[in-house]
Amino acid sequence: MRTDLQGHGLGWALLALLKDYAAADGLQRLEGSVLSDNAKMLRMCSEFGFSISPHPTDATLRVATFGLQSQSGAA
């Protein structure tokens, strides 16, 4: 793990790009699984606007969900 790169905004930039691409493709939400003990990723997702909930079948995971507004209906 390259700890010298942590805290340089790469995760935020990647999430923003992922959000933009997903919205442009007409997706309604982003959803991912995060290890329960990955506090840094859970904090970043939460601060970015993801809602965090328990995984329905695996206590070692959390589900991060981000709702997207459809751009396809905009005039």
N, CA, C and O atoms as a Maestro MAE file, in Angstrom:
{
 s_m_m2io_version
 :::
 2.0.0
}

f_m_ct {
 s_m_title
 :::
 protein
 m_atom[300] {
  # First column is atom index #
  i_m_mmod_type
  r_m_x_coord
  r_m_y_coord
  r_m_z_coord
  i_m_residue_number
  s_m_chain_name
  s_m_pdb_residue_name
  s_m_pdb_atom_name
  i_m_atomic_number
  :::
  1 25 0.845 -1.181 0.000 1 A "MET " " N  " 7
  2 3 0.000 0.000 0.000 1 A "MET " " CA " 6
  3 2 0.888 1.241 0.000 1 A "MET " " C  " 6
  4 15 1.825 1.338 0.792 1 A "MET " " O  " 8
  5 25 0.597 2.177 -0.878 2 A "ARG " " N  " 7
  6 3 1.391 3.392 -0.979 2 A "ARG " " CA " 6
  7 2 0.807 4.460 -0.064 2 A "ARG " " C  " 6
  8 15 -0.010 5.271 -0.498 2 A "ARG " " O  " 8
  9 25 1.216 4.466 1.183 3 A "THR " " N  " 7
  10 3 0.676 5.428 2.138 3 A "THR " " CA " 6
  11 2 1.120 6.852 1.826 3 A "THR " " C  " 6
  12 15 0.506 7.805 2.305 3 A "THR " " O  " 8
  13 25 2.183 7.013 1.025 4 A "ASP " " N  " 7
  14 3 2.632 8.358 0.669 4 A "ASP " " CA " 6
  15 2 1.641 9.075 -0.249 4 A "ASP " " C  " 6
  16 15 1.724 10.292 -0.409 4 A "ASP " " O  " 8
  17 25 0.712 8.342 -0.852 5 A "LEU " " N  " 7
  18 3 -0.285 8.947 -1.734 5 A "LEU " " CA " 6
  19 2 -1.597 9.244 -1.019 5 A "LEU " " C  " 6
  20 15 -2.461 9.916 -1.583 5 A "LEU " " O  " 8
  21 25 -1.765 8.765 0.198 6 A "GLN " " N  " 7
  22 3 -3.014 8.982 0.926 6 A "GLN " " CA " 6
  23 2 -3.163 10.448 1.295 6 A "GLN " " C  " 6
  24 15 -2.190 11.123 1.635 6 A "GLN " " O  " 8
  25 25 -4.387 10.923 1.224 7 A "GLY " " N  " 7
  26 3 -4.665 12.301 1.600 7 A "GLY " " CA " 6
  27 2 -4.408 13.308 0.501 7 A "GLY " " C  " 6
  28 15 -4.390 14.511 0.760 7 A "GLY " " O  " 8
  29 25 -4.210 12.842 -0.724 8 A "HIS " " N  " 7
  30 3 -3.926 13.754 -1.832 8 A "HIS " " CA " 6
  31 2 -5.119 13.962 -2.752 8 A "HIS " " C  " 6
  32 15 -4.972 14.529 -3.835 8 A "HIS " " O  " 8
  33 25 -6.292 13.513 -2.339 9 A "GLY " " N  " 7
  34 3 -7.501 13.789 -3.084 9 A "GLY " " CA " 6
  35 2 -7.798 12.854 -4.239 9 A "GLY " " C  " 6
  36 15 -8.746 13.097 -4.986 9 A "GLY " " O  " 8
  37 25 -7.030 11.803 -4.410 10 A "LEU " " N  " 7
  38 3 -7.254 10.884 -5.511 10 A "LEU " " CA " 6
  39 2 -8.591 10.162 -5.366 10 A "LEU " " C  " 6
  40 15 -9.317 10.019 -6.351 10 A "LEU " " O  " 8
  41 25 -8.929 9.709 -4.175 11 A "GLY " " N  " 7
  42 3 -10.199 9.025 -3.943 11 A "GLY " " CA " 6
  43 2 -11.384 9.924 -4.258 11 A "GLY " " C  " 6
  44 15 -12.347 9.493 -4.891 11 A "GLY " " O  " 8
  45 25 -11.311 11.181 -3.811 12 A "TRP " " N  " 7
  46 3 -12.381 12.143 -4.084 12 A "TRP " " CA " 6
  47 2 -12.522 12.371 -5.581 12 A "TRP " " C  " 6
  48 15 -13.634 12.399 -6.107 12 A "TRP " " O  " 8
  49 25 -11.394 12.533 -6.270 13 A "ALA " " N  " 7
  50 3 -11.423 12.776 -7.715 13 A "ALA " " CA " 6
  51 2 -12.012 11.574 -8.453 13 A "ALA " " C  " 6
  52 15 -12.798 11.746 -9.385 13 A "ALA " " O  " 8
  53 25 -11.643 10.373 -8.047 14 A "LEU " " N  " 7
  54 3 -12.175 9.174 -8.695 14 A "LEU " " CA " 6
  55 2 -13.665 9.012 -8.443 14 A "LEU " " C  " 6
  56 15 -14.405 8.640 -9.354 14 A "LEU " " O  " 8
  57 25 -14.118 9.281 -7.232 15 A "LEU " " N  " 7
  58 3 -15.544 9.199 -6.933 15 A "LEU " " CA " 6
  59 2 -16.330 10.228 -7.750 15 A "LEU " " C  " 6
  60 15 -17.413 9.929 -8.254 15 A "LEU " " O  " 8
  61 25 -15.787 11.428 -7.878 16 A "ALA " " N  " 7
  62 3 -16.465 12.467 -8.664 16 A "ALA " " CA " 6
  63 2 -16.573 12.052 -10.128 16 A "ALA " " C  " 6
  64 15 -17.622 12.233 -10.746 16 A "ALA " " O  " 8
  65 25 -15.503 11.500 -10.685 17 A "LEU " " N  " 7
  66 3 -15.542 11.033 -12.074 17 A "LEU " " CA " 6
  67 2 -16.535 9.895 -12.243 17 A "LEU " " C  " 6
  68 15 -17.301 9.867 -13.206 17 A "LEU " " O  " 8
  69 25 -16.520 8.966 -11.311 18 A "LEU " " N  " 7
  70 3 -17.446 7.830 -11.361 18 A "LEU " " CA " 6
  71 2 -18.889 8.319 -11.307 18 A "LEU " " C  " 6
  72 15 -19.743 7.834 -12.049 18 A "LEU " " O  " 8
  73 25 -19.156 9.272 -10.434 19 A "LYS " " N  " 7
  74 3 -20.495 9.848 -10.307 19 A "LYS " " CA " 6
  75 2 -20.911 10.514 -11.616 19 A "LYS " " C  " 6
  76 15 -22.036 10.315 -12.076 19 A "LYS " " O  " 8
  77 25 -20.033 11.291 -12.215 20 A "ASP " " N  " 7
  78 3 -20.348 11.987 -13.458 20 A "ASP " " CA " 6
  79 2 -20.605 11.016 -14.608 20 A "ASP " " C  " 6
  80 15 -21.555 11.192 -15.371 20 A "ASP " " O  " 8
  81 25 -19.766 10.000 -14.731 21 A "TYR " " N  " 7
  82 3 -19.961 8.998 -15.790 21 A "TYR " " CA " 6
  83 2 -21.265 8.222 -15.593 21 A "TYR " " C  " 6
  84 15 -21.997 7.968 -16.550 21 A "TYR " " O  " 8
  85 25 -21.543 7.853 -14.354 22 A "ALA " " N  " 7
  86 3 -22.758 7.095 -14.074 22 A "ALA " " CA " 6
  87 2 -23.999 7.930 -14.378 22 A "ALA " " C  " 6
  88 15 -24.958 7.427 -14.964 22 A "ALA " " O  " 8
  89 25 -23.986 9.195 -13.986 23 A "ALA " " N  " 7
  90 3 -25.122 10.075 -14.258 23 A "ALA " " CA " 6
  91 2 -25.292 10.278 -15.761 23 A "ALA " " C  " 6
  92 15 -26.417 10.275 -16.263 23 A "ALA " " O  " 8
  93 25 -24.193 10.453 -16.477 24 A "ALA " " N  " 7
  94 3 -24.261 10.643 -17.928 24 A "ALA " " CA " 6
  95 2 -24.813 9.407 -18.629 24 A "ALA " " C  " 6
  96 15 -25.437 9.517 -19.684 24 A "ALA " " O  " 8
  97 25 -24.586 8.234 -18.050 25 A "ASP " " N  " 7
  98 3 -25.109 6.988 -18.614 25 A "ASP " " CA " 6
  99 2 -26.542 6.708 -18.186 25 A "ASP " " C  " 6
  100 15 -27.123 5.698 -18.582 25 A "ASP " " O  " 8
  101 25 -27.109 7.591 -17.383 26 A "GLY " " N  " 7
  102 3 -28.495 7.437 -16.977 26 A "GLY " " CA " 6
  103 2 -28.735 6.537 -15.785 26 A "GLY " " C  " 6
  104 15 -29.877 6.167 -15.513 26 A "GLY " " O  " 8
  105 25 -27.680 6.175 -15.064 27 A "LEU " " N  " 7
  106 3 -27.860 5.342 -13.875 27 A "LEU " " CA " 6
  107 2 -28.566 6.147 -12.781 27 A "LEU " " C  " 6
  108 15 -28.432 7.368 -12.707 27 A "LEU " " O  " 8
  109 25 -29.305 5.452 -11.948 28 A "GLN " " N  " 7
  110 3 -30.036 6.117 -10.871 28 A "GLN " " CA " 6
  111 2 -29.275 6.142 -9.551 28 A "GLN " " C  " 6
  112 15 -29.552 6.972 -8.685 28 A "GLN " " O  " 8
  113 25 -28.317 5.230 -9.400 29 A "ARG " " N  " 7
  114 3 -27.539 5.227 -8.160 29 A "ARG " " CA " 6
  115 2 -26.223 4.486 -8.350 29 A "ARG " " C  " 6
  116 15 -26.067 3.660 -9.249 29 A "ARG " " O  " 8
  117 25 -25.288 4.813 -7.475 30 A "LEU " " N  " 7
  118 3 -24.037 4.074 -7.339 30 A "LEU " " CA " 6
  119 2 -24.145 3.291 -6.044 30 A "LEU " " C  " 6
  120 15 -24.677 3.792 -5.054 30 A "LEU " " O  " 8
  121 25 -23.646 2.075 -6.046 31 A "GLU " " N  " 7
  122 3 -23.688 1.263 -4.835 31 A "GLU " " CA " 6
  123 2 -22.440 0.403 -4.791 31 A "GLU " " C  " 6
  124 15 -22.042 -0.184 -5.798 31 A "GLU " " O  " 8
  125 25 -21.827 0.333 -3.626 32 A "GLY " " N  " 7
  126 3 -20.644 -0.487 -3.478 32 A "GLY " " CA " 6
  127 2 -20.537 -1.070 -2.086 32 A "GLY " " C  " 6
  128 15 -21.145 -0.574 -1.138 32 A "GLY " " O  " 8
  129 25 -19.760 -2.124 -1.977 33 A "SER " " N  " 7
  130 3 -19.500 -2.759 -0.688 33 A "SER " " CA " 6
  131 2 -18.151 -2.299 -0.163 33 A "SER " " C  " 6
  132 15 -17.167 -2.237 -0.901 33 A "SER " " O  " 8
  133 25 -18.122 -1.980 1.119 34 A "VAL " " N  " 7
  134 3 -16.901 -1.515 1.784 34 A "VAL " " CA " 6
  135 2 -16.702 -2.374 3.025 34 A "VAL " " C  " 6
  136 15 -17.656 -2.645 3.755 34 A "VAL " " O  " 8
  137 25 -15.481 -2.797 3.265 35 A "LEU " " N  " 7
  138 3 -15.196 -3.552 4.487 35 A "LEU " " CA " 6
  139 2 -15.550 -2.714 5.711 35 A "LEU " " C  " 6
  140 15 -15.234 -1.525 5.768 35 A "LEU " " O  " 8
  141 25 -16.194 -3.324 6.672 36 A "SER " " N  " 7
  142 3 -16.637 -2.628 7.877 36 A "SER " " CA " 6
  143 2 -15.503 -1.964 8.644 36 A "SER " " C  " 6
  144 15 -15.703 -0.933 9.285 36 A "SER " " O  " 8
  145 25 -14.316 -2.552 8.578 37 A "ASP " " N  " 7
  146 3 -13.186 -1.977 9.322 37 A "ASP " " CA " 6
  147 2 -12.383 -0.966 8.506 37 A "ASP " " C  " 6
  148 15 -11.340 -0.505 8.970 37 A "ASP " " O  " 8
  149 25 -12.838 -0.609 7.303 38 A "ASN " " N  " 7
  150 3 -12.148 0.382 6.471 38 A "ASN " " CA " 6
  151 2 -12.723 1.765 6.789 38 A "ASN " " C  " 6
  152 15 -13.480 2.341 6.007 38 A "ASN " " O  " 8
  153 25 -12.340 2.276 7.963 39 A "ALA " " N  " 7
  154 3 -12.892 3.533 8.468 39 A "ALA " " CA " 6
  155 2 -12.623 4.710 7.539 39 A "ALA " " C  " 6
  156 15 -13.486 5.572 7.376 39 A "ALA " " O  " 8
  157 25 -11.447 4.761 6.930 40 A "LYS " " N  " 7
  158 3 -11.126 5.884 6.045 40 A "LYS " " CA " 6
  159 2 -12.049 5.923 4.832 40 A "LYS " " C  " 6
  160 15 -12.532 6.990 4.453 40 A "LYS " " O  " 8
  161 25 -12.296 4.768 4.223 41 A "MET " " N  " 7
  162 3 -13.161 4.722 3.045 41 A "MET " " CA " 6
  163 2 -14.603 5.019 3.426 41 A "MET " " C  " 6
  164 15 -15.298 5.737 2.707 41 A "MET " " O  " 8
  165 25 -15.057 4.480 4.539 42 A "LEU " " N  " 7
  166 3 -16.420 4.752 4.990 42 A "LEU " " CA " 6
  167 2 -16.611 6.237 5.296 42 A "LEU " " C  " 6
  168 15 -17.651 6.809 4.970 42 A "LEU " " O  " 8
  169 25 -15.625 6.855 5.913 43 A "ARG " " N  " 7
  170 3 -15.697 8.288 6.217 43 A "ARG " " CA " 6
  171 2 -15.718 9.108 4.931 43 A "ARG " " C  " 6
  172 15 -16.501 10.049 4.808 43 A "ARG " " O  " 8
  173 25 -14.850 8.750 3.959 44 A "MET " " N  " 7
  174 3 -14.815 9.477 2.704 44 A "MET " " CA " 6
  175 2 -16.151 9.348 1.972 44 A "MET " " C  " 6
  176 15 -16.683 10.340 1.472 44 A "MET " " O  " 8
  177 25 -16.693 8.138 1.909 45 A "CYS " " N  " 7
  178 3 -17.979 7.928 1.242 45 A "CYS " " CA " 6
  179 2 -19.075 8.744 1.913 45 A "CYS " " C  " 6
  180 15 -19.886 9.379 1.240 45 A "CYS " " O  " 8
  181 25 -19.095 8.723 3.229 46 A "SER " " N  " 7
  182 3 -20.101 9.471 3.971 46 A "SER " " CA " 6
  183 2 -19.972 10.973 3.706 46 A "SER " " C  " 6
  184 15 -20.976 11.647 3.473 46 A "SER " " O  " 8
  185 25 -18.756 11.497 3.740 47 A "GLU " " N  " 7
  186 3 -18.528 12.917 3.490 47 A "GLU " " CA " 6
  187 2 -18.863 13.294 2.045 47 A "GLU " " C  " 6
  188 15 -19.269 14.426 1.783 47 A "GLU " " O  " 8
  189 25 -18.699 12.372 1.117 48 A "PHE " " N  " 7
  190 3 -19.013 12.611 -0.296 48 A "PHE " " CA " 6
  191 2 -20.525 12.657 -0.520 48 A "PHE " " C  " 6
  192 15 -20.997 13.267 -1.479 48 A "PHE " " O  " 8
  193 25 -21.280 12.009 0.370 49 A "GLY " " N  " 7
  194 3 -22.726 12.023 0.254 49 A "GLY " " CA " 6
  195 2 -23.370 10.658 0.131 49 A "GLY " " C  " 6
  196 15 -24.585 10.554 -0.041 49 A "GLY " " O  " 8
  197 25 -22.562 9.605 0.219 50 A "PHE " " N  " 7
  198 3 -23.102 8.243 0.192 50 A "PHE " " CA " 6
  199 2 -23.821 7.967 1.504 50 A "PHE " " C  " 6
  200 15 -23.399 8.445 2.558 50 A "PHE " " O  " 8
  201 25 -24.900 7.200 1.447 51 A "SER " " N  " 7
  202 3 -25.497 6.696 2.680 51 A "SER " " CA " 6
  203 2 -24.858 5.339 2.953 51 A "SER " " C  " 6
  204 15 -24.607 4.559 2.034 51 A "SER " " O  " 8
  205 25 -24.603 5.076 4.208 52 A "ILE " " N  " 7
  206 3 -23.924 3.845 4.615 52 A "ILE " " CA " 6
  207 2 -24.912 3.001 5.418 52 A "ILE " " C  " 6
  208 15 -25.541 3.484 6.361 52 A "ILE " " O  " 8
  209 25 -25.034 1.741 5.029 53 A "SER " " N  " 7
  210 3 -25.936 0.839 5.742 53 A "SER " " CA " 6
  211 2 -25.270 -0.525 5.901 53 A "SER " " C  " 6
  212 15 -24.318 -0.843 5.189 53 A "SER " " O  " 8
  213 25 -25.775 -1.326 6.834 54 A "PRO " " N  " 7
  214 3 -25.225 -2.678 6.992 54 A "PRO " " CA " 6
  215 2 -25.489 -3.513 5.739 54 A "PRO " " C  " 6
  216 15 -26.504 -3.331 5.066 54 A "PRO " " O  " 8
  217 25 -24.589 -4.409 5.441 55 A "HIS " " N  " 7
  218 3 -24.806 -5.355 4.349 55 A "HIS " " CA " 6
  219 2 -25.854 -6.360 4.822 55 A "HIS " " C  " 6
  220 15 -25.815 -6.788 5.975 55 A "HIS " " O  " 8
  221 25 -26.786 -6.744 3.953 56 A "PRO " " N  " 7
  222 3 -27.875 -7.622 4.407 56 A "PRO " " CA " 6
  223 2 -27.455 -9.037 4.801 56 A "PRO " " C  " 6
  224 15 -28.168 -9.697 5.557 56 A "PRO " " O  " 8
  225 25 -26.314 -9.516 4.304 57 A "THR " " N  " 7
  226 3 -25.939 -10.907 4.599 57 A "THR " " CA " 6
  227 2 -24.528 -11.079 5.139 57 A "THR " " C  " 6
  228 15 -24.141 -12.193 5.494 57 A "THR " " O  " 8
  229 25 -23.744 -9.994 5.211 58 A "ASP " " N  " 7
  230 3 -22.344 -10.120 5.617 58 A "ASP " " CA " 6
  231 2 -21.987 -9.019 6.612 58 A "ASP " " C  " 6
  232 15 -21.884 -7.852 6.235 58 A "ASP " " O  " 8
  233 25 -21.802 -9.377 7.853 59 A "ALA " " N  " 7
  234 3 -21.512 -8.400 8.907 59 A "ALA " " CA " 6
  235 2 -20.160 -7.728 8.746 59 A "ALA " " C  " 6
  236 15 -19.903 -6.712 9.391 59 A "ALA " " O  " 8
  237 25 -19.282 -8.270 7.897 60 A "THR " " N  " 7
  238 3 -17.965 -7.656 7.695 60 A "THR " " CA " 6
  239 2 -18.003 -6.554 6.641 60 A "THR " " C  " 6
  240 15 -16.983 -5.924 6.361 60 A "THR " " O  " 8
  241 25 -19.186 -6.317 6.054 61 A "LEU " " N  " 7
  242 3 -19.321 -5.323 4.990 61 A "LEU " " CA " 6
  243 2 -20.355 -4.264 5.332 61 A "LEU " " C  " 6
  244 15 -21.260 -4.489 6.135 61 A "LEU " " O  " 8
  245 25 -20.202 -3.103 4.703 62 A "ARG " " N  " 7
  246 3 -21.203 -2.042 4.711 62 A "ARG " " CA " 6
  247 2 -21.527 -1.745 3.251 62 A "ARG " " C  " 6
  248 15 -20.690 -1.944 2.371 62 A "ARG " " O  " 8
  249 25 -22.737 -1.271 2.997 63 A "VAL " " N  " 7
  250 3 -23.156 -0.896 1.647 63 A "VAL " " CA " 6
  251 2 -23.192 0.628 1.576 63 A "VAL " " C  " 6
  252 15 -23.862 1.284 2.373 63 A "VAL " " O  " 8
  253 25 -22.463 1.175 0.615 64 A "ALA " " N  " 7
  254 3 -22.445 2.615 0.379 64 A "ALA " " CA " 6
  255 2 -23.290 2.900 -0.857 64 A "ALA " " C  " 6
  256 15 -23.039 2.337 -1.923 64 A "ALA " " O  " 8
  257 25 -24.295 3.773 -0.722 65 A "THR " " N  " 7
  258 3 -25.217 4.071 -1.806 65 A "THR " " CA " 6
  259 2 -25.288 5.570 -2.037 65 A "THR " " C  " 6
  260 15 -25.401 6.354 -1.094 65 A "THR " " O  " 8
  261 25 -25.219 5.959 -3.309 66 A "PHE " " N  " 7
  262 3 -25.273 7.366 -3.702 66 A "PHE " " CA " 6
  263 2 -26.325 7.521 -4.777 66 A "PHE " " C  " 6
  264 15 -26.190 6.953 -5.861 66 A "PHE " " O  " 8
  265 25 -27.385 8.290 -4.495 67 A "GLY " " N  " 7
  266 3 -28.434 8.521 -5.477 67 A "GLY " " CA " 6
  267 2 -27.996 9.536 -6.518 67 A "GLY " " C  " 6
  268 15 -27.381 10.551 -6.190 67 A "GLY " " O  " 8
  269 25 -28.313 9.259 -7.764 68 A "LEU " " N  " 7
  270 3 -27.973 10.152 -8.871 68 A "LEU " " CA " 6
  271 2 -29.243 10.748 -9.446 68 A "LEU " " C  " 6
  272 15 -30.268 10.072 -9.532 68 A "LEU " " O  " 8
  273 25 -29.181 11.988 -9.830 69 A "GLN " " N  " 7
  274 3 -30.299 12.624 -10.499 69 A "GLN " " CA " 6
  275 2 -30.146 12.390 -11.981 69 A "GLN " " C  " 6
  276 15 -29.080 12.639 -12.544 69 A "GLN " " O  " 8
  277 25 -31.184 11.921 -12.613 70 A "SER " " N  " 7
  278 3 -31.163 11.654 -14.047 70 A "SER " " CA " 6
  279 2 -31.001 12.953 -14.823 70 A "SER " " C  " 6
  280 15 -31.702 13.935 -14.575 70 A "SER " " O  " 8
  281 25 -30.072 12.941 -15.761 71 A "GLN " " N  " 7
  282 3 -29.863 14.103 -16.623 71 A "GLN " " CA " 6
  283 2 -30.570 13.922 -17.951 71 A "GLN " " C  " 6
  284 15 -30.608 14.851 -18.758 71 A "GLN " " O  " 8
  285 25 -31.137 12.734 -18.200 72 A "SER " " N  " 7
  286 3 -31.738 12.449 -19.488 72 A "SER " " CA " 6
  287 2 -33.032 13.225 -19.706 72 A "SER " " C  " 6
  288 15 -33.389 13.500 -20.851 72 A "SER " " O  " 8
  289 25 -33.743 13.584 -18.641 73 A "GLY " " N  " 7
  290 3 -35.004 14.283 -18.794 73 A "GLY " " CA " 6
  291 2 -34.863 15.793 -18.797 73 A "GLY " " C  " 6
  292 15 -35.864 16.497 -18.928 73 A "GLY " " O  " 8
  293 25 -33.658 16.308 -18.658 74 A "ALA " " N  " 7
  294 3 -33.453 17.749 -18.616 74 A "ALA " " CA " 6
  295 2 -33.680 18.352 -19.993 74 A "ALA " " C  " 6
  296 15 -33.281 17.785 -21.010 74 A "ALA " " O  " 8
  297 25 -34.336 19.521 -20.009 75 A "ALA " " N  " 7
  298 3 -34.570 20.206 -21.280 75 A "ALA " " CA " 6
  299 2 -33.864 21.518 -21.327 75 A "ALA " " C  " 6
  300 15 -33.951 22.230 -22.326 75 A "ALA " " O  " 8
  :::
 }
 m_bond[299] {
  # First column is bond index #
  i_m_from
  i_m_to
  i_m_order
  :::
  1 1 2 1
  2 2 3 1
  3 3 4 2
  4 3 5 1
  5 5 6 1
  6 6 7 1
  7 7 8 2
  8 7 9 1
  9 9 10 1
  10 10 11 1
  11 11 12 2
  12 11 13 1
  13 13 14 1
  14 14 15 1
  15 15 16 2
  16 15 17 1
  17 17 18 1
  18 18 19 1
  19 19 20 2
  20 19 21 1
  21 21 22 1
  22 22 23 1
  23 23 24 2
  24 23 25 1
  25 25 26 1
  26 26 27 1
  27 27 28 2
  28 27 29 1
  29 29 30 1
  30 30 31 1
  31 31 32 2
  32 31 33 1
  33 33 34 1
  34 34 35 1
  35 35 36 2
  36 35 37 1
  37 37 38 1
  38 38 39 1
  39 39 40 2
  40 39 41 1
  41 41 42 1
  42 42 43 1
  43 43 44 2
  44 43 45 1
  45 45 46 1
  46 46 47 1
  47 47 48 2
  48 47 49 1
  49 49 50 1
  50 50 51 1
  51 51 52 2
  52 51 53 1
  53 53 54 1
  54 54 55 1
  55 55 56 2
  56 55 57 1
  57 57 58 1
  58 58 59 1
  59 59 60 2
  60 59 61 1
  61 61 62 1
  62 62 63 1
  63 63 64 2
  64 63 65 1
  65 65 66 1
  66 66 67 1
  67 67 68 2
  68 67 69 1
  69 69 70 1
  70 70 71 1
  71 71 72 2
  72 71 73 1
  73 73 74 1
  74 74 75 1
  75 75 76 2
  76 75 77 1
  77 77 78 1
  78 78 79 1
  79 79 80 2
  80 79 81 1
  81 81 82 1
  82 82 83 1
  83 83 84 2
  84 83 85 1
  85 85 86 1
  86 86 87 1
  87 87 88 2
  88 87 89 1
  89 89 90 1
  90 90 91 1
  91 91 92 2
  92 91 93 1
  93 93 94 1
  94 94 95 1
  95 95 96 2
  96 95 97 1
  97 97 98 1
  98 98 99 1
  99 99 100 2
  100 99 101 1
  101 101 102 1
  102 102 103 1
  103 103 104 2
  104 103 105 1
  105 105 106 1
  106 106 107 1
  107 107 108 2
  108 107 109 1
  109 109 110 1
  110 110 111 1
  111 111 112 2
  112 111 113 1
  113 113 114 1
  114 114 115 1
  115 115 116 2
  116 115 117 1
  117 117 118 1
  118 118 119 1
  119 119 120 2
  120 119 121 1
  121 121 122 1
  122 122 123 1
  123 123 124 2
  124 123 125 1
  125 125 126 1
  126 126 127 1
  127 127 128 2
  128 127 129 1
  129 129 130 1
  130 130 131 1
  131 131 132 2
  132 131 133 1
  133 133 134 1
  134 134 135 1
  135 135 136 2
  136 135 137 1
  137 137 138 1
  138 138 139 1
  139 139 140 2
  140 139 141 1
  141 141 142 1
  142 142 143 1
  143 143 144 2
  144 143 145 1
  145 145 146 1
  146 146 147 1
  147 147 148 2
  148 147 149 1
  149 149 150 1
  150 150 151 1
  151 151 152 2
  152 151 153 1
  153 153 154 1
  154 154 155 1
  155 155 156 2
  156 155 157 1
  157 157 158 1
  158 158 159 1
  159 159 160 2
  160 159 161 1
  161 161 162 1
  162 162 163 1
  163 163 164 2
  164 163 165 1
  165 165 166 1
  166 166 167 1
  167 167 168 2
  168 167 169 1
  169 169 170 1
  170 170 171 1
  171 171 172 2
  172 171 173 1
  173 173 174 1
  174 174 175 1
  175 175 176 2
  176 175 177 1
  177 177 178 1
  178 178 179 1
  179 179 180 2
  180 179 181 1
  181 181 182 1
  182 182 183 1
  183 183 184 2
  184 183 185 1
  185 185 186 1
  186 186 187 1
  187 187 188 2
  188 187 189 1
  189 189 190 1
  190 190 191 1
  191 191 192 2
  192 191 193 1
  193 193 194 1
  194 194 195 1
  195 195 196 2
  196 195 197 1
  197 197 198 1
  198 198 199 1
  199 199 200 2
  200 199 201 1
  201 201 202 1
  202 202 203 1
  203 203 204 2
  204 203 205 1
  205 205 206 1
  206 206 207 1
  207 207 208 2
  208 207 209 1
  209 209 210 1
  210 210 211 1
  211 211 212 2
  212 211 213 1
  213 213 214 1
  214 214 215 1
  215 215 216 2
  216 215 217 1
  217 217 218 1
  218 218 219 1
  219 219 220 2
  220 219 221 1
  221 221 222 1
  222 222 223 1
  223 223 224 2
  224 223 225 1
  225 225 226 1
  226 226 227 1
  227 227 228 2
  228 227 229 1
  229 229 230 1
  230 230 231 1
  231 231 232 2
  232 231 233 1
  233 233 234 1
  234 234 235 1
  235 235 236 2
  236 235 237 1
  237 237 238 1
  238 238 239 1
  239 239 240 2
  240 239 241 1
  241 241 242 1
  242 242 243 1
  243 243 244 2
  244 243 245 1
  245 245 246 1
  246 246 247 1
  247 247 248 2
  248 247 249 1
  249 249 250 1
  250 250 251 1
  251 251 252 2
  252 251 253 1
  253 253 254 1
  254 254 255 1
  255 255 256 2
  256 255 257 1
  257 257 258 1
  258 258 259 1
  259 259 260 2
  260 259 261 1
  261 261 262 1
  262 262 263 1
  263 263 264 2
  264 263 265 1
  265 265 266 1
  266 266 267 1
  267 267 268 2
  268 267 269 1
  269 269 270 1
  270 270 271 1
  271 271 272 2
  272 271 273 1
  273 273 274 1
  274 274 275 1
  275 275 276 2
  276 275 277 1
  277 277 278 1
  278 278 279 1
  279 279 280 2
  280 279 281 1
  281 281 282 1
  282 282 283 1
  283 283 284 2
  284 283 285 1
  285 285 286 1
  286 286 287 1
  287 287 288 2
  288 287 289 1
  289 289 290 1
  290 290 291 1
  291 291 292 2
  292 291 293 1
  293 293 294 1
  294 294 295 1
  295 295 296 2
  296 295 297 1
  297 297 298 1
  298 298 299 1
  299 299 300 2
  :::
 }
}
